[in-house]
């Protein structure tokens, strides 16, 4: 025989009143951010210690890209 749900079967503690916890919830609050996707790269600790911010990392990588483009242009 299948067991039916009742409040007696509820294992949630009484202090966790879901009605109050979820009343201010916004459905899909982060949906747009999720659709944009992410491109996370984990830096090794020694590399991360050199850069103070994500802006500094991006600037350094842009310089590497420029140097690489110059190097390719010189080889042609």
N, C-alpha and C positions, 0 to 999 in steps of 0.2 A: 504494500500500500504506500502511495506517495505521501510524503510529509508535506503538509501545507504550512505556509508562512503565517506566523502570528507574532505578536509583540513578545510573547514568552520566549520565542526562539531567537530574538534579537540579542546579539552579544555586545552591541554598542553600549558603552557606559552612559548612564543617564546625563552626565554633565556634557556630553557631546550631543547637544540638541541640533540636529542637522537643519531644522527649519530656521533657527537663528543663525547658524554658521553660513548657510547658503543664501540667505535672503538678499544680500547685497552683491551676489555673484552676477557677472556679466557674461552671457554666453558668447563665445567667439572673441573674447577680449584680445587675444594674441593671435588670432587666425591670420591676419594680414602679415604680421611679422613672420609667422611660420611659413606662409606661402613664398615670401621673399627668399627663404632659405638662408643657410649660413655657410660660411667657408672658414672654419676654424683651423688654425695651425698651431700646434703646440711647439713652443720653442724649448730647446734644451736650456737648463738653468744657467749655464755659462753665457749663452747668447742672450737670454732674457735679462741678465744682469747688466748688460751694456745699454739696453734701450729703456728709457724712462716711460715711454708711452707707445700706444699703437701708432700714433702719428709719426714718431721717430722711426719706427720699423718701416712704415710705408715710404717715408722719404728715402731711407737707405735702399730699399728695394727698387725704387724708381731710379736712383743713381746707378744701381747695378744694371738695370735694364738699358739705360742710356749708354753705359760703358760697353755692354754687350753689342748694342746696335752699332756703335762706332767701330768696334773690333771687327764685326762682320763686314762693314762697309770698307774697312782698310784692306781686308783680305780679297776683295773683289777687284 
